[in-house]
Amino acid sequence: MRRRDVLWGAGAISLLGIAGCQTGGAQDGVGTGIEAAFFYAYPLYEIARTGQNRAAQPGLNKLGHRATLADHTMRQITAPNNDTIYTSAQLELSGGPLEVFAPTDSRRYFNITFMDAFTDNFGAIGSGPTKGVGGRYWIAGPQWSGTAPAGVNVIKAPTNDVWMLARIVVDGPEDLAAAKALQQQITLKALTDATPKPFSVKCTSATDAQNFLAVVNDMLARSPGMASHLKQRDAFRMFGVGLEPDATIPPELIAAWNAYLPSGMAKLRETFEFRDLIVDGWTYQQPGVGSTAATPRLRSAIALGGLAALPEAEAMYYHCLFEQSGERLTGANRYIWRVPPGGVPVDAFWSLTMYAPEDDGRYFFTQNPINRFSVGDRTKGLVKNPDGSIDILIQHEQPVGSKAANWLPAPAGPIRLALRAYLPKAELRERRWKVPPVVRA
Protein backbone atom coordinates (compact mmCIF):
# COMPACT_ATOMS: atom_id res chain seq x y z
CA MET A 1 0.00 0.00 0.00
CA ARG A 2 1.33 3.45 -0.88
CA ARG A 3 2.18 5.94 1.85
CA ARG A 4 -0.70 8.29 0.96
CA ASP A 5 -3.13 5.39 1.32
CA VAL A 6 -1.78 4.44 4.76
CA LEU A 7 -2.03 7.99 6.07
CA TRP A 8 -5.45 8.61 4.56
CA GLY A 9 -6.76 5.24 5.68
CA ALA A 10 -5.77 5.77 9.30
CA GLY A 11 -7.58 9.11 9.43
CA ALA A 12 -10.68 7.71 7.82
CA ILE A 13 -10.91 4.72 10.14
CA SER A 14 -10.70 7.01 13.16
CA LEU A 15 -13.80 8.83 11.91
CA LEU A 16 -15.95 5.82 11.12
CA GLY A 17 -18.12 6.44 14.15
CA ILE A 18 -18.95 9.92 12.86
CA ALA A 19 -19.47 8.64 9.32
CA GLY A 20 -21.92 5.97 10.31
CA CYS A 21 -23.89 7.62 13.08
CA GLN A 22 -23.81 11.39 13.31
CA THR A 23 -26.71 13.01 11.45
CA GLY A 24 -27.15 16.56 12.64
CA GLY A 25 -25.72 20.03 12.70
CA ALA A 26 -23.76 20.15 9.46
CA GLN A 27 -24.00 22.32 6.37
CA ASP A 28 -27.47 22.34 4.75
CA GLY A 29 -28.85 20.29 7.64
CA VAL A 30 -28.01 17.01 5.94
CA GLY A 31 -25.67 15.60 8.54
CA THR A 32 -21.97 14.89 8.51
CA GLY A 33 -19.64 12.15 7.45
CA ILE A 34 -20.85 9.55 5.01
CA GLU A 35 -24.31 11.05 4.74
CA ALA A 36 -23.02 14.46 3.67
CA ALA A 37 -20.58 12.78 1.26
CA PHE A 38 -23.43 10.73 -0.19
CA PHE A 39 -25.67 13.76 -0.78
CA TYR A 40 -22.74 15.51 -2.44
CA ALA A 41 -21.79 12.57 -4.63
CA TYR A 42 -25.05 10.91 -5.69
CA PRO A 43 -25.80 13.29 -8.63
CA LEU A 44 -22.39 12.41 -10.09
CA TYR A 45 -23.33 8.74 -10.04
CA GLU A 46 -26.64 9.38 -11.83
CA ILE A 47 -25.01 11.52 -14.53
CA ALA A 48 -22.44 8.74 -15.04
CA ARG A 49 -25.12 6.04 -15.17
CA THR A 50 -27.31 7.80 -17.72
CA GLY A 51 -24.29 9.21 -19.54
CA GLN A 52 -22.85 5.76 -20.08
CA ASN A 53 -26.03 4.78 -21.89
CA ARG A 54 -25.65 7.76 -24.23
CA ALA A 55 -21.93 7.05 -24.62
CA ALA A 56 -22.86 3.58 -25.88
CA GLN A 57 -25.53 4.90 -28.23
CA PRO A 58 -25.12 7.21 -30.14
CA GLY A 59 -21.66 7.87 -28.61
CA LEU A 60 -19.86 10.69 -26.82
CA ASN A 61 -20.15 14.09 -28.49
CA LYS A 62 -22.86 12.85 -30.85
CA LEU A 63 -26.51 13.86 -31.04
CA GLY A 64 -29.29 11.39 -30.51
CA HIS A 65 -32.78 12.43 -31.66
CA ARG A 66 -35.85 10.86 -30.11
CA ALA A 67 -38.54 11.89 -32.57
CA THR A 68 -41.45 10.08 -30.92
CA LEU A 69 -43.32 11.01 -27.77
CA ALA A 70 -42.36 8.95 -24.72
CA ASP A 71 -44.67 6.10 -23.74
CA HIS A 72 -44.71 3.18 -21.27
CA THR A 73 -41.73 1.56 -23.01
CA MET A 74 -39.35 4.43 -22.18
CA ARG A 75 -37.40 3.62 -19.03
CA GLN A 76 -34.02 5.28 -19.61
CA ILE A 77 -34.76 8.18 -17.25
CA THR A 78 -37.19 8.49 -14.38
CA ALA A 79 -40.39 10.56 -14.68
CA PRO A 80 -40.21 11.23 -18.45
CA ASN A 81 -42.60 13.73 -19.98
CA ASN A 82 -45.12 13.03 -22.72
CA ASP A 83 -45.22 16.61 -24.02
CA THR A 84 -42.02 16.95 -25.99
CA ILE A 85 -39.62 15.15 -28.25
CA TYR A 86 -36.01 15.06 -27.15
CA THR A 87 -32.57 15.59 -28.56
CA SER A 88 -29.78 14.46 -26.26
CA ALA A 89 -26.00 14.30 -26.24
CA GLN A 90 -23.35 13.33 -23.72
CA LEU A 91 -20.56 15.88 -24.11
CA GLU A 92 -16.97 15.34 -23.03
CA LEU A 93 -15.09 18.65 -23.25
CA SER A 94 -11.51 17.87 -22.23
CA GLY A 95 -10.42 17.98 -25.89
CA GLY A 96 -11.85 21.43 -26.53
CA PRO A 97 -15.18 23.16 -27.19
CA LEU A 98 -18.03 21.68 -29.19
CA GLU A 99 -20.23 23.78 -31.45
CA VAL A 100 -24.01 23.60 -31.11
CA PHE A 101 -26.26 25.19 -33.68
CA ALA A 102 -29.74 26.03 -32.42
CA PRO A 103 -32.68 27.01 -34.65
CA THR A 104 -34.80 30.13 -34.22
CA ASP A 105 -38.52 29.73 -33.57
CA SER A 106 -40.63 32.32 -31.77
CA ARG A 107 -43.91 30.33 -31.87
CA ARG A 108 -43.14 26.76 -30.81
CA TYR A 109 -41.81 26.14 -27.29
CA PHE A 110 -38.32 24.64 -27.23
CA ASN A 111 -35.48 24.49 -24.76
CA ILE A 112 -31.89 23.29 -25.12
CA THR A 113 -30.32 23.02 -21.70
CA PHE A 114 -26.84 22.05 -20.54
CA MET A 115 -26.30 20.24 -17.23
CA ASP A 116 -22.96 19.74 -15.53
CA ALA A 117 -21.79 16.56 -13.81
CA PHE A 118 -23.69 17.60 -10.66
CA THR A 119 -26.97 17.94 -12.65
CA ASP A 120 -27.07 21.77 -12.37
CA ASN A 121 -28.39 23.65 -15.43
CA PHE A 122 -25.64 26.14 -16.25
CA GLY A 123 -26.75 27.36 -19.69
CA ALA A 124 -29.73 27.22 -22.02
CA ILE A 125 -31.09 28.29 -25.40
CA GLY A 126 -34.75 28.50 -26.29
CA SER A 127 -38.15 30.12 -25.86
CA GLY A 128 -37.41 31.35 -22.36
CA PRO A 129 -33.69 32.14 -22.03
CA THR A 130 -33.09 33.50 -25.57
CA LYS A 131 -36.69 34.37 -26.55
CA GLY A 132 -36.62 31.68 -29.23
CA VAL A 133 -33.49 33.01 -30.94
CA GLY A 134 -30.89 30.39 -31.84
CA GLY A 135 -27.48 30.64 -33.51
CA ARG A 136 -23.97 29.23 -33.04
CA TYR A 137 -22.82 28.34 -29.53
CA TRP A 138 -19.53 26.94 -28.28
CA ILE A 139 -19.81 24.74 -25.20
CA ALA A 140 -16.39 24.94 -23.51
CA GLY A 141 -14.94 23.02 -20.57
CA PRO A 142 -13.48 24.54 -17.41
CA GLN A 143 -9.87 24.47 -18.70
CA TRP A 144 -10.53 26.15 -22.04
CA SER A 145 -9.23 29.72 -22.31
CA GLY A 146 -9.47 30.45 -26.02
CA THR A 147 -11.45 33.00 -28.02
CA ALA A 148 -14.47 32.24 -30.17
CA PRO A 149 -14.94 33.92 -33.57
CA ALA A 150 -17.37 36.76 -34.07
CA GLY A 151 -20.99 35.68 -34.05
CA VAL A 152 -20.40 32.72 -31.74
CA ASN A 153 -21.77 32.69 -28.21
CA VAL A 154 -19.66 30.85 -25.60
CA ILE A 155 -21.27 28.85 -22.79
CA LYS A 156 -18.64 27.88 -20.22
CA ALA A 157 -19.22 24.54 -18.49
CA PRO A 158 -18.13 23.94 -14.87
CA THR A 159 -17.23 20.30 -15.64
CA ASN A 160 -15.91 18.38 -18.63
CA ASP A 161 -18.90 16.02 -18.51
CA VAL A 162 -22.05 17.75 -19.73
CA TRP A 163 -25.50 16.48 -20.60
CA MET A 164 -27.14 18.46 -23.40
CA LEU A 165 -30.90 17.93 -23.54
CA ALA A 166 -33.33 19.59 -25.94
CA ARG A 167 -37.10 19.58 -25.54
CA ILE A 168 -39.50 20.54 -28.34
CA VAL A 169 -43.23 20.65 -27.62
CA VAL A 170 -45.60 18.61 -29.78
CA ASP A 171 -49.29 19.56 -30.02
CA GLY A 172 -50.60 16.09 -30.78
CA PRO A 173 -49.77 13.40 -33.37
CA GLU A 174 -50.66 15.65 -36.32
CA ASP A 175 -48.02 18.16 -35.14
CA LEU A 176 -45.17 15.67 -34.85
CA ALA A 177 -43.78 16.21 -38.36
CA ALA A 178 -43.45 19.96 -37.84
CA ALA A 179 -41.77 19.45 -34.46
CA LYS A 180 -39.34 16.97 -36.01
CA ALA A 181 -38.45 19.48 -38.72
CA LEU A 182 -37.35 21.94 -36.03
CA GLN A 183 -35.52 19.18 -34.18
CA GLN A 184 -33.46 18.30 -37.25
CA GLN A 185 -32.05 21.83 -37.32
CA ILE A 186 -30.19 21.22 -34.05
CA THR A 187 -26.61 20.21 -34.85
CA LEU A 188 -23.45 19.39 -32.91
CA LYS A 189 -19.88 19.26 -34.19
CA ALA A 190 -16.41 18.90 -32.74
CA LEU A 191 -13.89 21.67 -33.38
CA THR A 192 -10.79 19.49 -32.95
CA ASP A 193 -9.72 15.93 -33.72
CA ALA A 194 -9.42 15.07 -30.03
CA THR A 195 -10.96 11.76 -29.01
CA PRO A 196 -13.49 12.15 -26.18
CA LYS A 197 -12.39 10.48 -22.96
CA PRO A 198 -14.49 7.35 -22.28
CA PHE A 199 -15.99 6.55 -18.89
CA SER A 200 -13.52 4.39 -16.97
CA VAL A 201 -15.81 2.74 -14.42
CA LYS A 202 -19.07 1.04 -15.36
CA CYS A 203 -22.06 1.81 -13.13
CA THR A 204 -23.54 -1.37 -11.71
CA SER A 205 -25.34 -0.51 -8.45
CA ALA A 206 -25.63 2.70 -6.44
CA THR A 207 -25.99 0.64 -3.26
CA ASP A 208 -22.68 -1.19 -3.82
CA ALA A 209 -20.16 1.00 -2.00
CA GLN A 210 -17.18 -0.19 -4.04
CA ASN A 211 -18.90 0.66 -7.31
CA PHE A 212 -20.47 3.87 -6.03
CA LEU A 213 -17.17 5.34 -4.81
CA ALA A 214 -15.23 4.17 -7.86
CA VAL A 215 -17.71 5.84 -10.23
CA VAL A 216 -17.91 9.06 -8.21
CA ASN A 217 -14.13 9.41 -7.90
CA ASP A 218 -13.71 8.76 -11.61
CA MET A 219 -16.27 11.48 -12.37
CA LEU A 220 -14.49 13.97 -10.11
CA ALA A 221 -11.13 13.17 -11.67
CA ARG A 222 -12.52 13.84 -15.14
CA SER A 223 -13.02 17.54 -14.31
CA PRO A 224 -9.94 19.34 -12.96
CA GLY A 225 -10.31 22.68 -11.25
CA MET A 226 -12.63 24.05 -8.62
CA ALA A 227 -15.60 25.34 -10.60
CA SER A 228 -19.13 24.82 -9.29
CA HIS A 229 -19.30 22.13 -6.59
CA LEU A 230 -15.85 20.75 -7.43
CA LYS A 231 -14.41 23.10 -4.81
CA GLN A 232 -16.07 21.01 -2.10
CA ARG A 233 -14.60 17.64 -2.99
CA ASP A 234 -11.64 17.91 -0.61
CA ALA A 235 -14.07 18.08 2.31
CA PHE A 236 -15.07 14.44 1.80
CA ARG A 237 -11.73 12.74 1.21
CA MET A 238 -11.76 11.08 4.63
CA PHE A 239 -14.99 9.42 3.62
CA GLY A 240 -13.73 8.09 0.29
CA VAL A 241 -15.07 10.82 -2.02
CA GLY A 242 -12.66 13.01 -3.98
CA LEU A 243 -9.76 10.53 -3.99
CA GLU A 244 -7.60 9.64 -6.94
CA PRO A 245 -9.37 6.86 -8.86
CA ASP A 246 -6.65 4.33 -8.03
CA ALA A 247 -6.56 5.10 -4.28
CA THR A 248 -7.08 2.22 -1.87
CA ILE A 249 -10.11 2.57 0.40
CA PRO A 250 -9.96 0.64 3.71
CA PRO A 251 -12.43 -2.25 3.96
CA GLU A 252 -13.85 -0.77 7.18
CA LEU A 253 -14.91 2.35 5.30
CA ILE A 254 -16.39 0.29 2.46
CA ALA A 255 -18.37 -1.65 5.06
CA ALA A 256 -19.62 1.60 6.61
CA TRP A 257 -20.77 2.82 3.20
CA ASN A 258 -22.51 -0.47 2.45
CA ALA A 259 -24.33 -0.22 5.77
CA TYR A 260 -25.42 3.36 5.04
CA LEU A 261 -26.38 3.31 1.35
CA PRO A 262 -29.83 1.64 1.62
CA SER A 263 -30.94 4.19 4.20
CA GLY A 264 -29.40 6.99 2.14
CA MET A 265 -31.44 5.96 -0.89
CA ALA A 266 -34.55 5.78 1.29
CA LYS A 267 -33.92 9.35 2.49
CA LEU A 268 -33.69 10.55 -1.10
CA ARG A 269 -37.00 8.88 -1.95
CA GLU A 270 -38.56 10.48 1.12
CA THR A 271 -37.10 13.88 0.25
CA PHE A 272 -38.47 13.72 -3.29
CA GLU A 273 -41.99 13.41 -1.88
CA PHE A 274 -41.59 16.92 -0.34
CA ARG A 275 -43.97 16.00 2.48
CA ASP A 276 -43.15 19.19 4.39
CA LEU A 277 -44.47 21.27 1.46
CA ILE A 278 -47.84 19.62 0.86
CA VAL A 279 -50.91 21.78 0.23
CA ASP A 280 -54.22 20.04 -0.57
CA GLY A 281 -52.34 16.84 -1.33
CA TRP A 282 -49.90 18.52 -3.76
CA THR A 283 -46.22 18.88 -3.01
CA TYR A 284 -44.61 22.18 -3.93
CA GLN A 285 -40.97 22.00 -4.93
CA GLN A 286 -38.27 23.55 -2.81
CA PRO A 287 -36.53 26.61 -4.28
CA GLY A 288 -33.34 25.82 -6.15
CA VAL A 289 -34.40 22.80 -8.21
CA GLY A 290 -32.15 22.42 -11.25
CA SER A 291 -29.68 25.08 -10.14
CA THR A 292 -26.61 25.69 -8.00
CA ALA A 293 -28.93 27.05 -5.29
CA ALA A 294 -30.22 23.56 -4.42
CA THR A 295 -29.00 21.93 -1.23
CA PRO A 296 -26.98 18.72 -1.72
CA ARG A 297 -29.87 16.63 -0.40
CA LEU A 298 -32.39 18.29 -2.74
CA ARG A 299 -30.04 17.96 -5.70
CA SER A 300 -29.61 14.25 -5.00
CA ALA A 301 -33.34 13.68 -4.52
CA ILE A 302 -34.05 15.30 -7.89
CA ALA A 303 -31.30 13.19 -9.48
CA LEU A 304 -33.10 10.09 -8.21
CA GLY A 305 -36.73 11.03 -8.85
CA GLY A 306 -36.68 13.80 -11.47
CA LEU A 307 -33.35 13.81 -13.28
CA ALA A 308 -32.98 16.71 -15.76
CA ALA A 309 -35.44 18.97 -13.95
CA LEU A 310 -35.33 22.53 -15.25
CA PRO A 311 -34.84 25.64 -13.07
CA GLU A 312 -37.92 27.57 -11.93
CA ALA A 313 -37.67 30.32 -14.55
CA GLU A 314 -38.15 27.61 -17.19
CA ALA A 315 -40.50 25.14 -15.51
CA MET A 316 -42.11 24.30 -12.20
CA TYR A 317 -43.13 20.86 -11.01
CA TYR A 318 -45.83 19.78 -8.60
CA HIS A 319 -46.36 16.19 -7.42
CA CYS A 320 -49.39 14.52 -5.94
CA LEU A 321 -49.29 11.24 -4.05
CA PHE A 322 -52.08 11.88 -1.55
CA GLU A 323 -55.67 12.97 -1.23
CA GLN A 324 -56.46 16.06 0.87
CA SER A 325 -57.16 13.71 3.78
CA GLY A 326 -53.65 12.27 3.56
CA GLU A 327 -54.72 8.92 2.10
CA ARG A 328 -52.51 7.52 -0.65
CA LEU A 329 -53.76 7.91 -4.23
CA THR A 330 -54.54 4.56 -5.83
CA GLY A 331 -56.14 3.30 -9.01
CA ALA A 332 -58.62 1.41 -6.84
CA ASN A 333 -60.47 4.75 -6.45
CA ARG A 334 -61.90 7.25 -8.94
CA TYR A 335 -60.83 10.90 -8.75
CA ILE A 336 -61.54 14.27 -10.31
CA TRP A 337 -59.05 17.09 -10.77
CA ARG A 338 -60.81 20.33 -11.67
CA VAL A 339 -58.80 22.81 -13.75
CA PRO A 340 -60.13 26.30 -13.02
CA PRO A 341 -61.26 28.66 -15.81
CA GLY A 342 -58.20 30.09 -17.50
CA GLY A 343 -56.12 27.04 -16.69
CA VAL A 344 -52.68 27.02 -15.07
CA PRO A 345 -50.92 30.43 -15.28
CA VAL A 346 -48.07 29.85 -17.75
CA ASP A 347 -46.56 31.60 -20.77
CA ALA A 348 -45.85 28.32 -22.58
CA PHE A 349 -47.97 25.26 -21.65
CA TRP A 350 -48.94 22.95 -18.80
CA SER A 351 -49.59 19.22 -18.50
CA LEU A 352 -50.78 16.72 -15.90
CA THR A 353 -48.94 13.40 -16.16
CA MET A 354 -49.67 10.00 -14.64
CA TYR A 355 -46.95 7.71 -13.25
CA ALA A 356 -46.72 4.40 -11.45
CA PRO A 357 -44.10 4.45 -8.65
CA GLU A 358 -41.36 1.83 -8.67
CA ASP A 359 -39.93 0.28 -5.50
CA ASP A 360 -36.54 1.94 -6.13
CA GLY A 361 -38.04 5.45 -6.08
CA ARG A 362 -38.30 5.99 -9.83
CA TYR A 363 -41.49 6.69 -11.78
CA PHE A 364 -42.66 5.50 -15.20
CA PHE A 365 -45.72 5.45 -17.46
CA THR A 366 -48.00 2.43 -17.49
CA GLN A 367 -49.70 0.93 -20.51
CA ASN A 368 -53.37 1.86 -21.03
CA PRO A 369 -55.99 1.28 -23.74
CA ILE A 370 -55.94 4.80 -25.21
CA ASN A 371 -52.15 5.39 -24.98
CA ARG A 372 -52.70 8.58 -23.00
CA PHE A 373 -50.11 9.42 -20.36
CA SER A 374 -50.86 13.09 -19.80
CA VAL A 375 -53.48 15.77 -20.39
CA GLY A 376 -53.00 19.50 -20.68
CA ASP A 377 -53.89 22.74 -22.38
CA ARG A 378 -52.94 21.21 -25.76
CA THR A 379 -55.14 18.10 -25.37
CA LYS A 380 -57.86 18.22 -28.00
CA GLY A 381 -61.48 17.33 -27.29
CA LEU A 382 -61.60 17.97 -23.55
CA VAL A 383 -65.13 18.74 -22.37
CA LYS A 384 -65.50 21.98 -20.41
CA ASN A 385 -67.99 22.83 -17.71
CA PRO A 386 -70.33 25.82 -18.23
CA ASP A 387 -67.96 28.12 -16.29
CA GLY A 388 -64.97 27.11 -18.42
CA SER A 389 -63.41 24.76 -15.88
CA ILE A 390 -62.43 21.22 -16.88
CA ASP A 391 -62.90 18.04 -14.85
CA ILE A 392 -60.06 15.57 -15.48
CA LEU A 393 -61.24 12.03 -14.70
CA ILE A 394 -58.48 10.05 -12.99
CA GLN A 395 -59.25 6.33 -12.72
CA HIS A 396 -58.13 2.87 -13.81
CA GLU A 397 -61.30 1.77 -15.59
CA GLN A 398 -62.29 3.62 -18.75
CA PRO A 399 -65.18 5.99 -17.96
CA VAL A 400 -68.43 6.43 -19.88
CA GLY A 401 -70.64 9.45 -20.26
CA SER A 402 -70.34 13.01 -21.50
CA LYS A 403 -66.90 13.61 -19.96
CA ALA A 404 -65.27 10.34 -21.01
CA ALA A 405 -62.93 12.37 -23.26
CA ASN A 406 -61.38 13.86 -20.11
CA TRP A 407 -59.97 10.53 -18.92
CA LEU A 408 -56.40 10.32 -17.61
CA PRO A 409 -55.80 6.55 -17.25
CA ALA A 410 -54.38 5.41 -13.91
CA PRO A 411 -52.54 2.21 -12.97
CA ALA A 412 -54.41 -0.31 -10.82
CA GLY A 413 -52.14 0.34 -7.84
CA PRO A 414 -50.35 3.40 -6.39
CA ILE A 415 -50.51 6.65 -8.34
CA ARG A 416 -48.18 9.61 -8.68
CA LEU A 417 -49.37 12.69 -10.55
CA ALA A 418 -47.04 15.38 -11.86
CA LEU A 419 -48.12 18.85 -12.94
CA ARG A 420 -45.60 20.60 -15.18
CA ALA A 421 -45.84 24.33 -15.86
CA TYR A 422 -43.51 25.65 -18.58
CA LEU A 423 -42.47 29.30 -18.43
CA PRO A 424 -44.51 29.80 -15.25
CA LYS A 425 -45.98 33.22 -14.55
CA ALA A 426 -45.16 35.22 -11.43
CA GLU A 427 -48.10 33.88 -9.42
CA LEU A 428 -46.65 30.39 -9.77
CA ARG A 429 -43.05 31.35 -9.07
CA GLU A 430 -44.13 33.33 -6.01
CA ARG A 431 -46.38 30.45 -4.79
CA ARG A 432 -49.52 32.61 -4.90
CA TRP A 433 -51.44 30.26 -7.23
CA LYS A 434 -52.53 27.05 -5.54
CA VAL A 435 -52.91 23.76 -7.38
CA PRO A 436 -56.50 22.42 -7.13
CA PRO A 437 -56.88 19.27 -5.00
CA VAL A 438 -57.55 15.80 -6.37
CA VAL A 439 -60.89 14.69 -4.96
CA ARG A 440 -62.76 11.38 -5.04
CA ALA A 441 -65.47 11.15 -7.66
Buried (B, 14 or more C-beta within 10 A) or exposed (E): EEEEBEEBBEEBBEBBEBBBBBBEEBBBEBBBBBBBBBBBBBBBBBBBBBBBBBBEEBBBBBBBBBBBBBBBEBEEBBBBBBBBBBBBBBBBBBBBBBBBBBBBBEEBBBBBBBBBBBBBBBBBBBBBBBEBBBBBBBBBBBEBEEEBEEEEBBBBBBBBBBBBBBBBBBBEEEEBEEBBEBBEEBEBEBBEEEEBBEBBBEBEEBBBBBBBBBBBBBBBBBBBEEBBBBEBBEBBBBBBBBBEBEBBBBEEBBEBBBEBBEEBBEBBBEBBBBEEBBEBBBBBBBBBBBBBBBBBBBBBBBBBBBBBBBBBBBBBBBBBBBBBEEEEBBBEBBBBBEBBEEBBBBEBBBBBBBBBBEEEBBBBBBEBEEEBBBBBBBBEEBEEEEEEBBBBBBBBEEBEEEBEBBBBBBBEEBBBBBBBBBBBBEEBBEEEBBBBBBBEE
